[in-house]
Amino acid sequence: ASESALTDDENLQPLGIRRWKLQKILYDEVVKQGIPIHFKKKSVGIEILSGQNGGVCLCFDDNTKVQASLVLAADGAKSPIREQMLDKLREEQDPNDKDAEPISEITYSCT
């Protein structure tokens, strides 16, 4: 399907924007909302928290941890977080389900 066929809402049509401009827009809004950002950290794992509030605990290579309700990570295709989440999805997938989509490195996303 063409991109224009995906939605009739003109506000949702693709547009070109330089990456640094998008980063600046997102950064400014996050700061305005008082949401902490952690730079120069290497993520090494994520723990799913149980309980009423849920959320996650993000683990870094300097042995620090951060608890959050949402994690946005842009750490690339070899992301340890991506691998950990893919492994979890593979474990949960029923091996007897012949109609299940195979879990590959490009199928994981979280919304």
N, C-alpha and C positions, 0 to 999 in steps of 0.2 A: 504494500500500500504506500502511496505517496504520503509525505509528512502532512500535507494539507488535508488529506482524507482521514487522518487520525482524530481530528476534532474540528468542530465548527466554531469553537470559541476562539476568536481572533486574539484574545489575550494569552492563549496557550500555544500560539504558533512559535516555531523556532526563530531565534534571532542571534545575530553574531555579537559577541562581546569579548573583549580581551580578558584573558585569565586574571591579570593583575587587577583589573577593574572589578571583576566579580569577587575576588578575594577581599578587596577593600570594602565593597558594599557589605559583604557578609561579616567581615571583621568589625566594621563600625556598628552594625546592628547588634552583634553579640556583646560588644563592650557596653553599648547603650543599655542592654537588658541586664547587665551585671553578671553575665555568664562567664566563668573562668575558662581561659584557653591555656593549654600547656604546650609550649614550644620546646624544641630541642630535646625531646624525650623520645626514646625508642620503646615502643610497645612490644611486650613479649607474651602477653596472654590476657585473657579476659575471663572473669568468673561471673556466672549468672547468679544473681542473688535471689533467694526465695523470700517469702514473707509478704506482708501486706503491700509494702511499697515496691517490692521487686527491684529492678534496676540491675546494674552491673558494677563490678569492680575491675578497673583497668589496671594491669600490672606493667611496670616499666623495668628496664634493664638496670636501673640504679636502685632497685628494691623499693621504690616508692609505689604507692597505690592510690588511686582516685576512684571514689564512688560516684556514680552518675546514673541518671535515668535515661540518658541518650548519649551515644558516642558517634561522632562523625570522624571517620578515619580516612585519610587519603594517603595510605602508606604503600600503595602499589600492588602489583600482581603477586609478589612473593611475601605478602603480608602474613605475619604469624597469626594475626587475628582472623584473617580470612581462612587460613588453613585450619585453625582451631574450630571455627564455625562450620566449615565444610565437613570436618571429621565428625562433629556432633550430628549434622544432618545425615551423614552416611550411617551412623550408628542407629539413628531413629528410623531410617527407611526400612520398610518391610521387604526382606529379600525374596519373598514369595509373590510380591505384587508385580506382575508382568507388565502392567500398564504404567508403572511409575517411571517418571523421567530419570535418566541417569544423572547423578550429581557430578558435575564437572567443575573445574575451576572457574568457569564463567557464569554459573547459574546462581550463585549466592548473592542475594541482596536483602536488605532489611529496610522496612519502611515503618 
